[in-house]
Amino acid sequence: MAAQYAIEGATAKGIAASVERGVSEGGLAPGDALPPVRRLADELGVSPGTVATAYKELRQRGLIVTRGRGGTVVAEVPSAASRRPPRVPAGLVDLSAGFPDPAFLPVLRPPAAVDPVYGSHRAAPRLARLEALTRAWFERDGVSAEHVTFAHGALDCIARLLSTELRPGDAVAVEDPGFHHVLDLVPALGLRAVPVAVDGEGLVPESLRAALRGGVRAVVCSPRGQCPTGAFFTRARRDELVAVLRGFPEVLVVEDDHNAEVGGAAAYTLAAAGLDRWAQVRTVSKHLGIDLRWAGVACDAVTLARHDRRMVMTSGWVSHVLQETVTGLFADGAVRDLVAAGEEAYAERRTALIGALGTHGIRAVGASGLNVWVPVRDESAVVNGLRTQGWWVAAGARFRVASPPAVRITTARLAPGDATRLAADFAEVLGDAQATYGG
């Protein structure tokens, strides 16, 4: 372990807190070895069982891993803080963040007035007009809207769904590569992430089957605009996945359809397949603005009841001021035209970069969404090499569990002309001898 950090504590919780503090403050780095159970017990004057309990809690929360004879070490991505992207150096073109182009986002105009109420909105948490618009939004794509509710964004909703459905130590199937915040969230809830391979059509059925047979109790995935690869379900792939899931009716399937309006792909969703336990979450951050922390949720009756019971006990409801703002944007024809223009531009920009890279023999994928995923041999070498050329892209390690290395390039603001220059710089970074290398 790091020599400068000494673990403290007289109880299992105290020892676990000390290790977590060391990780969050940097005293313990990814890969640092922790003392063997008996040695740390002797140093702290506690029983080996106390240390073992602390280590068990830390493993369940994804902070440490045990490698057999290799001992116990700090996990490679032990906390959300460690996965935060580095600060973009001054003077570089930022293609790392995954955000939409502000040119295609409406100006937010909160309502001029929201009538005050006596008490709270717990008895009527959803505005009737927005609820009707939300039902229509889901029904447009064949998703049952008999049961809908609201949340404070996709991650807020996914966290609530998983925490009410599962218990610490339970396993969750996640996409690999996948959305880095979900990869952080699962261990933060005390759950175990089981990676499921992703190809151009999303989750690979055989990989999902293996995870289900291994005992996962929930699946989190994206039907289109998948982050970071841009994969989307085709009708055939959706049907294959449904056939696999039918054999595990007790498993909760959570779809994060965050790119529903700008993904540039048709909706072939698991949520429209009549599964027993399911939820689809849709947010407006990508097409109406990142400051709108609102999500619509369609789900089965049991999932709705569990979600809303927990929400009543915590935040209670989504702000009615926020709901009024979203309602106005949903009903505005000019906003719909702006969003449609954004979807068209994002498709053009993704395609331009993939094509430009292809002229240099560099393979890249990004069939929907805001990003392009480029397999590489050495992520650090590519990120640093492009930095010298004036570009800042995201290393793929933030998005991977067991899948091969790559870099993610956000194309939302990358003009087609700039894509040509970026591709040439990318090829130069890979080196003349590897100019046709793409994976």
Buried (B, 14 or more C-beta within 10 A) or exposed (E): BEEEBEBBBEEBEBBBBBBBBBBBEEBBBEEBBBBEBEEBBEEBEBEBEBBBBBBBBBBBBBBBBEEEEEEBBBBEBBBBEBBEBEEBEEEBBBBBBBBBBEEBBBEEEEEEEBEEEEEEBEEEBBBEBBBBBBBEBBBEBEBBBEBBBBBBBBBBBBBBBBBBBBEEEBBBBBBBBBBBBBBBBBBBBBBBBBBBBBEBBBBBBEBBBBBBEEEBBBBBBBBBBBBBBBBBBBEEBBEBBBEBBEEBEEBBBBBBBBBBBBBBBBBBBBBBBEBBBBBBBBBBBBBBBBEBBBBBBBBBEEBBBBBBEBBEEEBEBBBBEBBBBBBBBBEBEEBBEBBBEBBEBBBBBBBBBBBBBEEBEBBBBBBBBBBBBBBBBEBEEBBEBBBEBEBBBBBBBBBBBEBEBBBBBBBBBBEBEBBBBBBBBBBBBBEEEBBEBBE
